[in-house]
Amino acid sequence: MSVITVGAREIFGRVRPEAAQQIVMSMNDVRSSGLAEASLSEPFIGKREVARRLGKTVRTVDNWMRRGMLPYYKCHRTVAFRWSEVQRFMREQFQVCRRSTERRGE
């Protein structure tokens, strides 16, 4: 078994062989897209944990997933995240804004 197959089972538990093969193929696509090996060995976290770390509700995480604002893995009704990918995506897609102490026009 490859490292990716073990990772798929780590996320989704016991799965049917054809579903496991589909997961492995999807994860191989992710691997070939240039993600670092270190991120592939990172443990997966759930939606609640992502919400907790971001200081948001689970509903907000759902909305962000639907809008394509968060990277995630999905198999049937189960979703999983890698925190390093979420952080990198947020850092690349969004900018830090600081409110100025001065008001315009004054």
C-alpha positions as CSV (number, residue, x, y, z in Angstrom):
1,M,0.0,0.0,0.0
2,S,1.2,3.5,-0.7
3,V,1.4,6.3,1.8
4,I,-1.6,8.0,0.1
5,T,-3.8,4.9,0.5
6,V,-3.0,4.9,4.3
7,G,-3.9,8.6,4.3
8,A,-7.2,7.9,2.7
9,R,-8.1,5.3,5.2
10,E,-7.0,7.7,8.0
11,I,-9.5,10.2,6.8
12,F,-12.4,8.0,5.9
13,G,-12.0,4.8,7.9
14,R,-13.1,1.6,6.2
15,V,-14.3,2.2,2.6
16,R,-15.3,0.0,-0.3
17,P,-12.4,-1.0,-2.5
18,E,-13.7,1.0,-5.5
19,A,-14.2,4.1,-3.3
20,A,-10.7,3.7,-1.9
21,Q,-9.3,3.5,-5.4
22,Q,-11.1,6.7,-6.3
23,I,-9.7,8.4,-3.2
24,V,-6.2,7.3,-4.0
25,M,-6.6,8.6,-7.6
26,S,-7.8,11.9,-6.3
27,M,-5.0,12.2,-3.8
28,N,-2.5,11.3,-6.5
29,D,-3.8,14.2,-8.5
30,V,-3.2,16.4,-5.4
31,R,0.3,15.0,-5.0
32,S,1.2,15.6,-8.7
33,S,-0.1,19.2,-8.4
34,G,3.0,20.1,-6.5
35,L,2.1,19.9,-2.8
36,A,5.0,19.3,-0.6
37,E,5.6,15.8,0.9
38,A,5.4,17.2,4.4
39,S,1.9,18.3,3.9
40,L,0.9,14.8,2.7
41,S,2.0,13.3,6.0
42,E,0.2,16.0,8.1
43,P,-2.8,14.7,9.9
44,F,-6.3,15.6,8.7
45,I,-8.6,17.8,10.8
46,G,-12.4,18.1,10.7
47,K,-14.7,20.9,9.9
48,R,-15.3,21.8,13.6
49,E,-11.6,22.0,14.2
50,V,-11.1,24.3,11.2
51,A,-13.9,26.5,12.5
52,R,-12.4,26.6,16.0
53,R,-8.9,27.5,14.7
54,L,-10.3,30.2,12.5
55,G,-12.6,31.6,15.2
56,K,-15.7,31.1,13.0
57,T,-18.8,28.9,13.1
58,V,-19.2,25.6,11.3
59,R,-21.8,27.2,9.1
60,T,-19.3,29.9,8.0
61,V,-16.8,27.1,7.1
62,D,-19.6,25.4,5.1
63,N,-20.3,28.6,3.2
64,W,-16.6,29.2,2.5
65,M,-16.2,25.7,1.2
66,R,-19.2,26.2,-1.1
67,R,-17.7,29.4,-2.4
68,G,-14.3,27.8,-3.0
69,M,-12.6,29.8,-0.3
70,L,-11.2,26.8,1.6
71,P,-9.3,23.8,0.2
72,Y,-10.7,20.5,1.4
73,Y,-10.9,16.8,0.6
74,K,-14.3,15.1,0.2
75,C,-15.4,11.5,0.0
76,H,-19.1,11.0,-0.1
77,R,-20.5,13.0,2.9
78,T,-17.2,13.3,4.8
79,V,-14.8,16.3,4.5
80,A,-11.3,16.7,5.8
81,F,-8.8,19.5,5.8
82,R,-5.0,19.9,6.2
83,W,-4.4,23.0,8.4
84,S,-1.2,23.9,6.5
85,E,-3.2,24.0,3.2
86,V,-5.9,26.2,4.8
87,Q,-3.3,28.6,6.2
88,R,-1.4,28.8,2.9
89,F,-4.6,29.3,0.9
90,M,-5.8,32.1,3.2
91,R,-2.4,33.8,3.1
92,E,-2.3,33.7,-0.7
93,Q,-5.9,34.7,-1.4
94,F,-6.5,37.4,1.3
95,Q,-4.6,40.4,2.5
96,V,-4.1,41.7,6.0
97,C,-5.9,45.0,6.4
98,R,-5.2,47.4,9.2
99,R,-7.6,50.1,10.1
100,S,-6.1,53.6,10.0
101,T,-6.4,55.6,13.2
102,E,-7.0,58.8,11.1
103,R,-10.4,59.5,9.6
104,R,-10.7,60.9,6.1
105,G,-11.7,64.4,5.7
106,E,-10.6,65.5,9.1
